[in-house]
Amino acid sequence: QVQLVESGGGLVQPGGSLRLSCVASEIIVGLHRMGWYRQAPGKQRERVASITNDGVIIYADDVKGRFTISSHAANNTVILQMNSLKPEDTAVYLCNAFRAWPTIDSWGQGTQVTVSS
């Protein structure tokens, strides 16, 4: 499986911003989709945002207008710009890379985002 390395998490006050980056260890030929997910304590993992290789973007309803996902296909990098952060955004954020066939469904180790005053 491809290794994904995330960076950019941390502690921020409500209303602040963070920028998460995820870089794949190798170029994934035929990559279909990269995305960001999050998991808060006691809650299920949920998709935050994803972007396909042809530019289709999906956001979770509660981050629309605040988060922006972008990708750089040449180096298999995906960025999540998070603005107007709220305490309920606190979670471990994980990067995912997916290819349908041959199947790749790789996850990063996660980066902690904490929004607190």
C-alpha positions in Angstrom: 0.0 0.0 0.0 1.0 3.6 -0.6 2.2 5.5 2.4 0.4 8.8 3.2 2.1 11.4 5.4 -0.1 14.1 6.9 1.0 17.4 8.5 -0.5 20.7 9.7 -2.6 19.7 12.6 -2.5 21.5 16.0 -4.3 23.6 18.5 -6.2 26.7 17.3 -8.7 29.0 18.9 -12.3 29.1 17.6 -12.5 31.2 14.4 -8.9 30.3 13.5 -7.4 28.5 10.5 -5.3 25.5 9.9 -3.9 24.0 6.7 -3.5 20.2 6.4 -1.3 18.6 3.9 -1.1 15.0 2.8 1.7 13.6 0.5 1.7 10.1 -1.0 5.0 8.2 -1.0 4.8 7.5 -4.7 2.9 8.6 -7.7 -0.3 6.5 -7.9 -1.1 5.8 -11.5 -4.9 5.8 -12.1 -5.6 7.4 -8.7 -9.4 7.9 -8.5 -9.9 10.0 -5.4 -8.1 11.6 -2.4 -9.9 12.9 0.6 -9.9 13.9 4.2 -11.8 12.2 6.9 -12.1 12.9 10.6 -12.9 10.9 13.7 -13.8 12.4 17.1 -13.7 10.4 20.3 -16.8 8.2 20.6 -17.9 9.0 17.0 -17.7 7.3 13.7 -15.3 8.3 11.1 -16.8 10.7 8.6 -15.8 12.2 5.3 -14.9 15.9 5.5 -14.0 16.5 1.8 -12.9 14.6 -1.2 -11.7 15.3 -4.7 -11.6 13.0 -7.7 -9.0 12.9 -10.5 -11.5 14.8 -12.7 -12.1 17.5 -10.2 -15.3 16.5 -8.6 -15.4 17.8 -5.0 -17.7 16.8 -2.2 -17.9 18.5 1.2 -19.6 17.5 4.3 -22.6 19.8 5.0 -21.1 21.2 8.2 -17.8 22.3 6.6 -19.2 23.9 3.4 -18.1 27.5 3.0 -15.4 27.0 5.6 -13.1 24.3 4.3 -11.5 24.1 0.9 -9.8 20.9 -0.6 -7.3 21.0 -3.4 -5.0 18.6 -5.0 -1.8 18.4 -7.0 -2.0 15.3 -9.2 1.6 15.6 -10.3 2.9 14.7 -6.8 -0.2 13.1 -5.3 -0.7 15.8 -2.7 -4.0 16.9 -1.2 -4.5 20.0 0.9 -7.3 20.9 3.3 -7.6 24.6 4.1 -9.8 25.0 7.2 -11.1 28.4 8.1 -13.5 29.6 10.8 -12.8 26.6 12.9 -15.3 25.6 15.6 -14.8 23.4 18.7 -16.9 20.7 17.0 -14.2 20.4 14.3 -12.0 18.9 16.9 -10.9 15.4 15.8 -8.2 13.3 14.3 -8.0 14.1 10.6 -7.0 11.3 8.3 -6.0 11.4 4.6 -7.2 8.7 2.2 -6.1 7.7 -1.3 -8.3 5.4 -3.4 -8.0 3.6 -6.7 -10.6 1.1 -7.8 -8.4 -1.3 -9.7 -5.9 -2.6 -8.8 -7.3 -1.6 -5.5 -5.6 1.0 -3.4 -7.3 2.2 -0.3 -4.6 3.8 1.8 -4.9 5.8 5.0 -2.5 8.2 6.7 -1.7 7.9 10.4 -3.8 10.9 11.2 -3.2 14.4 12.6 -4.9 15.9 15.6 -6.9 19.1 15.2 -8.0 20.7 18.4 -10.2 23.9 18.4 -10.4 25.4 21.9 -10.1 28.7 23.7 
